[in-house]
């Protein structure tokens, strides 16, 4: 069982994390763009792929990007909701997603005790943070071509065309790109006061269990406040994506290793909330607890790598990993 540490403090874990990400991006799976297209177009609504080479092989890293993109394209009831975002499933689905990557990194690093690091963005908020040095996570503006992850290459990117809408492009390997602090919708990162407001929420989620979840007293529920839709968006998790920009903006955001550092910190805040308020989850699929297909306590979550889990199976992280510090608002 691994311990998840602060990426800025854990020198060995940070070095292993960046090395492992590069290794996964270089590990070709034998799965081609054509094969992925054929397998997924039957099950994913509105599925569209464009590629300059149907026989281009995808890496193990690309499969995680594909998994996230596919899940976001599986809508559920509720405004802005899908099988990974916009509803109660947001935190448990990403916990499963992080677990799978953590296990893959343990494999390629030959480190069974490796734990995914987290980025405490509410403390480390400066554009000039040391996180963005080449020997850490690389530049936060432009293409990342040097340093610890300079060799990481991605092959799948979400695109949009006014004629055909959203589609997935499978392309020649390229470095990831960032544009930190340039989007006027997110000029700064979240604060510790924002995190404290999450911990102050007494409900995990609220009706209507989508991006509008809120109550007349101004509460939004832990999930919606932490995800970043309410009370004012973008906030927290969403704000981090928008602040970094570049490859962190579209549904293929797992292209950037910072994606996992962001979500690991969101998971850490969720874990801190549960130690305070109990391991409670809604909807539970009953009349009293509410029911939203795809988001209920015992609903199988979308899994392309490994076996599916339910929210109930991931509510207690103790059998999987622990955090070095749950004092998230300090």
Secondary structure in CASP SS format (residue, H / E / C, confidence):
PFRMAT SS
TARGET T0000
AUTHOR 0000-0000-0000
METHOD secondary structure of the structure
MODEL  1
X C 1.00
X E 1.00
X E 1.00
X E 1.00
X C 1.00
X E 1.00
X C 1.00
X C 1.00
X C 1.00
X C 1.00
X H 1.00
X H 1.00
X H 1.00
X H 1.00
X H 1.00
X H 1.00
X H 1.00
X H 1.00
X H 1.00
X H 1.00
X H 1.00
X H 1.00
X H 1.00
X H 1.00
X H 1.00
X H 1.00
X C 1.00
X E 1.00
X E 1.00
X E 1.00
X E 1.00
X E 1.00
X H 1.00
X H 1.00
X H 1.00
X H 1.00
X H 1.00
X H 1.00
X H 1.00
X H 1.00
X C 1.00
X C 1.00
X C 1.00
X C 1.00
X C 1.00
X C 1.00
X C 1.00
X C 1.00
X E 1.00
X E 1.00
X E 1.00
X C 1.00
X C 1.00
X C 1.00
X C 1.00
X C 1.00
X E 1.00
X E 1.00
X E 1.00
X H 1.00
X H 1.00
X H 1.00
X H 1.00
X H 1.00
X H 1.00
X H 1.00
X H 1.00
X H 1.00
X H 1.00
X H 1.00
X H 1.00
X H 1.00
X C 1.00
X C 1.00
X E 1.00
X C 1.00
X C 1.00
X C 1.00
X C 1.00
X C 1.00
X C 1.00
X E 1.00
X C 1.00
X C 1.00
X C 1.00
X C 1.00
X C 1.00
X C 1.00
X H 1.00
X H 1.00
X H 1.00
X H 1.00
X H 1.00
X H 1.00
X H 1.00
X H 1.00
X H 1.00
X H 1.00
X H 1.00
X H 1.00
X H 1.00
X H 1.00
X H 1.00
X H 1.00
X H 1.00
X H 1.00
X H 1.00
X H 1.00
X H 1.00
X C 1.00
X C 1.00
X C 1.00
X C 1.00
X C 1.00
X C 1.00
X C 1.00
X C 1.00
X E 1.00
X C 1.00
X C 1.00
X C 1.00
X C 1.00
X C 1.00
X C 1.00
X C 1.00
X C 1.00
X C 1.00
X C 1.00
X C 1.00
X H 1.00
X H 1.00
X H 1.00
X C 1.00
X C 1.00
X C 1.00
X C 1.00
X C 1.00
X C 1.00
X C 1.00
X C 1.00
X E 1.00
X E 1.00
X E 1.00
X C 1.00
X C 1.00
X C 1.00
X C 1.00
X C 1.00
X C 1.00
X C 1.00
X C 1.00
X C 1.00
X C 1.00
X E 1.00
X E 1.00
X E 1.00
X E 1.00
X E 1.00
X E 1.00
X E 1.00
X E 1.00
X C 1.00
X C 1.00
X C 1.00
X E 1.00
X E 1.00
X E 1.00
X E 1.00
X E 1.00
X E 1.00
X E 1.00
X E 1.00
X E 1.00
X E 1.00
X C 1.00
X C 1.00
X E 1.00
X E 1.00
X E 1.00
X C 1.00
X C 1.00
X C 1.00
X C 1.00
X H 1.00
X H 1.00
X H 1.00
X C 1.00
X C 1.00
X C 1.00
X C 1.00
X C 1.00
X H 1.00
X H 1.00
X H 1.00
X H 1.00
X H 1.00
X H 1.00
X H 1.00
X H 1.00
X H 1.00
X C 1.00
X C 1.00
X C 1.00
X C 1.00
X C 1.00
X C 1.00
X C 1.00
X C 1.00
X C 1.00
X C 1.00
X C 1.00
X C 1.00
X C 1.00
X C 1.00
X C 1.00
X C 1.00
X C 1.00
X C 1.00
X C 1.00
X C 1.00
X C 1.00
X H 1.00
X H 1.00
X H 1.00
X H 1.00
X H 1.00
X H 1.00
X C 1.00
X C 1.00
X C 1.00
X C 1.00
X C 1.00
X C 1.00
X C 1.00
X C 1.00
X C 1.00
X H 1.00
X H 1.00
X H 1.00
X H 1.00
X H 1.00
X H 1.00
X H 1.00
X H 1.00
X C 1.00
X H 1.00
X H 1.00
X H 1.00
X C 1.00
X C 1.00
X C 1.00
X C 1.00
X H 1.00
X H 1.00
X H 1.00
X C 1.00
X C 1.00
X H 1.00
X H 1.00
X H 1.00
X H 1.00
X H 1.00
X H 1.00
X H 1.00
X H 1.00
X H 1.00
X H 1.00
X H 1.00
X H 1.00
X H 1.00
X H 1.00
X H 1.00
X H 1.00
X H 1.00
X H 1.00
X H 1.00
X H 1.00
X C 1.00
X C 1.00
X C 1.00
X C 1.00
X C 1.00
X C 1.00
X C 1.00
X C 1.00
X E 1.00
X C 1.00
X C 1.00
X C 1.00
X E 1.00
X C 1.00
X C 1.00
X C 1.00
X C 1.00
X C 1.00
X C 1.00
X C 1.00
X C 1.00
X C 1.00
X E 1.00
X C 1.00
X C 1.00
X C 1.00
X C 1.00
X C 1.00
X C 1.00
X C 1.00
X C 1.00
X C 1.00
X E 1.00
X H 1.00
X H 1.00
X H 1.00
X H 1.00
X C 1.00
X C 1.00
X H 1.00
X H 1.00
X H 1.00
X C 1.00
X E 1.00
X E 1.00
X E 1.00
X C 1.00
X C 1.00
X C 1.00
X C 1.00
X C 1.00
X C 1.00
X C 1.00
END
